[in-house]
Amino acid sequence: MRAEMWRLYRHLVFGGVVIVLSCYVVMAFTQARFSASRVEQLLCVDTEISSVLLLSGISQQLPESQFNWTLQLTEPLSISTISSLISQKKWLKFPDNSYQLTFEHSGQSVLMGRAYQHDKFFKFESLLQRFLLSDQMSYQDKKSLIENMPCLSVEYISSKSPSVLTGVALVHGAYGEYGFLWEDEEADGAVYLSIVHEENISLTFTVVIIVFVGMLVMLILIWRELVSLDFKRKTFESITRQIARGRSGLPKGIPDSNGTLKELAYSFDSMSSHIQRLLKVQREMINAISHELRTPIARLRFGLEVMKDEVDDDVAKSIEALEGDVEELNTLVDEVLTYGKLEGGSLELNFKELSISQLVDGILRHNHLLLQHLSVDVDINEADIVLADEHHLSRALQNLILNAAKYAASKISITFSHDSERWQLDIEDDGPGIAFEDRDKVFIPFQRLDNSRTRASGGYGLGLAIVQRIAFWHGGAVLIDASESGGAKFSLIWSRNQHQNTLS
């Protein structure tokens, strides 16, 4: 996981650096554009006031202007003509950041100016004084001209100005602007003149957008890494579940960039394969020993049968006891072989429809000698039909019934129930019961409980283990609970929907 964590850390660092650099570049670019736009606005105001002074004949030279003007007129122009020329002026910007301005009248250039921006100081107050305080133009003409200047904002206010032309500063939140108050003798109020500001995108808004885009890119990169990690986690969980179910070998193409998960998965697979080999060797050894025991058991049985005819009655009784031990040993071999088939997966089940009532009745009749001292209550409808392997279901039911008979004091109850998903057969006794902490132990092969499973009670500790495996092959389980009569209650449950016609 170290490589994935380092990649996430790298994305965070890289994203942070990109955001900082992007903000710096955008702020520098925006500031440069804002400065250039501001200069152009100031030059525009300079141009409009200077052109009015020159074209109206008020002034012939303007040292306060940023432009070097060339006037090609012999007589002043009318106020309406000057207003028209101001709105039709032609700008030209050169690569060296210098500007050229041209005013044309009747197809001929009447005024031309060139600004090189060597002087950073704009002297609007001097230009406005020349224009607004001139006696060569009436108040109405001045008012008409300033209203037709696109780069100059005009606002009429009622407050009085301390002088004819006063410079003022206005503050709007975090921004401010500088303007002039002009009050003519013929006017009723003052006029506020300021530079028209272009609608530029807010610098704060631009920075917020850059930060948002950078964070979005970071989140996308981190999300991709997290999705990749989650996909690897799910794949690894799937592989471990397959190994837990006994699958040997790993699927190809395990997604893992640095090999950590793949190496861990192969380690689990190697461990699982080793355990499977050990279990396989153990099962083969047990099966082989069980098969090999059949021959000497058969010889012992035959030899004891022959000896019974050649000895007296006292010795014959001992031989009969030995025959019982041999039969017990033979039964143990059969149990071991049966459990080995159920556990090893070499069993083939053939499902078919069965009458559960007839199956239970057959088991009870076959074992009537072992059950004759008990009262057996059967609550099964004769019309109940189940789907199961007849031989192995009968073996499981017989083991449960005989197990209940060993510990029952007086009676056994057998009850069948079902719903849309499962069948269930409950077998209860009135014996000593099984402690809660010991209920899982009874299904362990060759396991005997101290309080109930003793050598005197018989059995080898395989009967319930076989029942559990048969239930598993039928898609079910065996549950243990306390009986209402005080003993144990075994519930054999198997599925109505998960069976197969043949299962191997």
DRENLUM-198529 format. One record per residue (C-alpha): x, y, z. Coordinates in steps of 0.2 Angstrom, whole numbers. Each point is the difference from the previous one (the first is absolute). Example, Ala and Ser with C-alpha at 12.3 -4.5 7.8 and 13.67 -1.06 7.14 Angstrom:
<recs>
62  -22  39
6  17  -3
</recs>
This chain:
<recs>
0  0  0
15  12  2
0  4  -19
-18  4  0
2  11  15
15  9  -7
-10  2  -16
-14  9  10
13  11  9
8  4  -17
-17  5  -7
-4  11  15
18  9  -1
-2  1  -19
-17  7  1
5  13  13
14  6  -10
-10  1  -16
-14  10  10
13  12  7
9  3  -17
-17  1  -9
-6  14  12
17  9  -2
-1  -1  -19
-18  5  -1
2  14  13
16  7  -10
-9  -1  -16
-16  8  6
10  14  9
9  3  -17
-16  0  -10
-8  11  13
15  12  0
0  1  -19
-19  3  0
2  13  13
13  9  -10
-11  -1  -16
-14  8  10
11  14  6
6  3  -17
-17  0  -7
-5  14  12
15  9  -4
-4  -1  -19
-18  6  2
4  15  11
15  4  -11
-9  -2  -16
-14  12  6
13  13  5
9  -1  -17
-15  -2  -12
-9  14  9
14  12  -1
1  3  19
19  -6  0
13  -2  -14
13  -10  11
-4  -12  14
16  -4  10
-11  -9  13
-6  -13  -12
9  -17  -2
-2  2  -19
11  9  -13
-14  9  -10
0  5  -18
-14  12  -5
-5  2  -18
-13  13  2
-1  19  -4
-17  3  8
-8  -7  16
-14  -13  -3
-18  1  7
-5  -8  16
-11  -14  -9
15  -4  -12
12  -2  15
-13  -11  9
-1  -11  -16
19  -1  -2
2  -5  18
-11  -15  -2
8  -5  -17
18  1  5
12  -13  -6
12  -9  12
16  -9  -6
12  -10  12
17  -4  -5
11  -14  6
11  11  10
-16  5  11
-1  17  -8
-17  7  -6
-6  10  -15
-16  9  -1
-8  8  -15
-15  11  -2
-7  1  -18
-12  13  -7
-7  -1  -18
12  -14  -4
15  10  6
10  -1  15
-2  15  11
9  -5  16
13  -13  3
8  -5  17
14  -12  5
3  -6  18
15  -9  5
-4  -2  19
17  7  6
-9  10  13
-10  -9  13
-8  15  6
-17  5  -7
-5  19  3
-18  0  -3
-3  14  12
10  12  -11
-9  -6  -15
-17  1  8
4  18  6
4  5  -18
-16  -7  -6
-13  3  14
7  17  6
1  7  -18
-10  15  -5
-1  -4  -18
-13  -13  2
-17  0  8
-6  -11  15
-12  -9  -11
13  -3  -13
12  -7  13
-14  -11  7
-4  -6  -17
18  -5  -4
3  -9  17
-16  -10  -2
7  -6  -17
16  -6  7
-1  -19  1
15  -1  12
-6  13  12
-14  -4  12
-12  15  4
-11  0  16
-10  15  6
-1  3  18
-8  13  11
14  3  12
10  16  -1
19  0  -5
12  11  11
8  6  -17
-4  0  -18
10  -16  -3
4  -12  14
9  -17  1
-9  -13  10
2  -18  4
-14  -13  2
2  -16  9
-11  -15  -5
3  -15  12
18  -6  -4
1  11  -15
2  19  -3
-1  12  -14
6  18  -3
-10  14  -8
-4  18  -1
-15  11  6
-3  14  -12
-13  14  4
-2  13  -13
-8  17  4
-15  -3  -12
-3  -17  8
-12  -4  14
11  -15  7
16  -8  -2
6  -13  -13
10  -15  5
12  -5  -13
10  -17  1
8  -13  -11
-11  -13  -7
5  -17  7
-1  -15  -12
-9  -15  7
15  -12  4
-2  -17  8
3  2  19
18  -6  5
-7  -9  15
-13  -9  -10
14  -5  -12
11  -7  14
-15  -9  7
-3  -8  -17
18  -6  -1
0  -7  17
-16  -9  -3
6  -7  -16
16  -6  8
-8  -8  14
-12  -9  -12
14  -7  -9
8  -5  16
-16  -9  6
-1  -9  -17
17  -6  1
-2  -6  18
-17  -7  -4
8  -11  -14
13  -6  12
-13  -4  13
-11  -9  -13
15  -10  -5
4  -5  18
-18  -5  3
0  -11  -16
16  -8  6
-7  -3  17
-16  -8  -7
11  -11  -12
10  -5  15
-15  -4  11
-7  -10  -15
16  -10  -1
1  -3  18
-18  -6  0
4  -12  -14
15  -7  9
-11  -2  16
-12  -10  -11
14  -11  -5
5  6  -17
17  -3  -5
9  12  -12
-2  18  -3
-9  9  -14
11  9  -13
2  18  0
-1  5  18
-1  19  0
15  6  10
12  14  -4
14  -4  12
-3  -19  2
-4  1  19
-18  -7  -1
6  -12  -14
14  -6  11
-12  -2  15
-13  -9  -10
13  -12  -7
6  -3  18
-18  -4  5
-2  -11  -15
16  -9  4
-5  -3  18
-17  -6  -6
7  -12  -12
12  -7  13
-14  -3  12
-11  -8  -13
15  -12  -4
1  -4  18
-18  -3  2
0  -10  -16
14  -11  6
-9  -2  17
-16  -5  -9
9  -12  -11
9  -8  14
-16  -2  11
-9  -7  -15
14  -12  -4
2  -6  18
-19  -2  1
0  -10  -16
15  -10  6
-8  -4  16
-15  -9  -8
11  -15  -5
7  -4  18
-18  4  7
-7  -13  -12
14  -13  5
-4  3  18
-19  -2  -3
3  -16  -9
13  -7  12
-12  4  15
-14  -9  -9
10  -15  -3
7  -1  18
-18  1  8
-3  -18  -7
16  -7  9
-1  7  17
-11  -2  15
-14  11  6
10  11  11
13  4  -13
-14  2  -13
-7  14  10
17  9  0
0  -3  -19
-17  8  -2
6  15  10
15  1  -12
-11  -1  -15
-10  15  7
16  10  1
5  -5  -18
-18  6  -6
3  16  10
16  2  -9
-7  -3  -17
-14  13  4
13  12  4
9  -3  -17
-16  3  -9
-3  16  9
17  6  -4
-2  -4  -18
-17  8  -1
6  16  9
15  1  -12
-11  0  -15
-11  13  7
15  11  5
11  -3  -15
-13  5  -13
0  -16  -9
-19  -4  4
-13  0  -13
-18  4  5
-15  -4  -10
-15  10  5
-18  -6  -2
-17  3  8
-3  -10  16
-13  -2  12
7  5  17
-13  -9  10
5  -17  -9
18  4  2
-1  3  19
-12  -15  2
13  -12  -8
14  6  11
-11  -3  16
-5  -17  -6
18  -5  -4
6  6  17
-15  -6  10
11  -10  12
10  15  5
-16  11  2
-11  -13  8
3  8  18
-5  17  -6
-16  9  -5
2  8  -17
-12  14  -5
0  3  -19
-8  16  -7
1  -1  -19
-13  1  -13
-1  -15  -11
-2  12  -15
16  9  3
13  -2  -14
18  6  0
14  0  -12
16  -8  6
12  -15  -3
-9  -14  8
15  -10  6
9  14  8
-15  8  8
-5  -16  7
17  -2  7
0  17  8
-18  -2  8
5  -17  6
16  7  9
-11  14  8
-13  -12  6
12  -13  7
10  14  8
-16  6  8
-4  -18  6
17  -1  9
-4  14  12
-19  1  0
-8  -5  17
-17  -5  -6
-5  8  -17
5  7  -16
-9  13  -11
2  1  -19
-8  16  -8
0  5  -18
-3  18  -6
3  10  -16
-2  17  -9
3  7  -17
19  -1  2
4  -15  11
-4  -17  8
3  -3  18
-1  -16  11
2  2  19
5  -15  11
-2  3  19
4  -10  15
-3  1  18
18  -4  5
13  11  9
2  12  -14
16  8  -7
7  16  8
0  15  -11
19  1  0
2  -18  -6
-12  0  -14
13  4  -14
11  -14  7
-12  -14  -4
3  2  -18
19  -2  1
5  -17  -6
5  -12  14
-5  13  13
-9  -6  16
-7  11  14
4  -5  17
-18  1  7
-8  -11  -14
11  -7  -13
10  -14  10
6  -16  -6
-15  -8  9
-12  9  -11
8  -7  -15
4  9  -16
16  7  -8
-4  19  -1
-3  -1  -19
-19  -2  -1
-4  18  2
15  6  -10
-8  -11  -14
-17  8  2
8  17  -1
9  -4  -16
-16  -8  -8
-10  16  5
14  11  -8
-1  -10  -17
-19  3  1
3  18  1
-5  1  19
6  -2  17
-3  -8  17
-5  11  15
0  -5  18
-12  8  13
-8  -5  17
-15  -11  -1
-16  5  9
1  -17  9
17  5  7
12  -10  -12
8  5  -16
-9  5  -16
9  -4  -17
-7  9  -15
5  -6  -18
-4  14  -12
3  -1  -19
-4  12  -14
-14  -2  -13
8  11  -12
19  -3  0
0  -19  -4
7  -7  -16
-5  -16  -9
18  -7  2
12  8  12
18  -6  0
</recs>
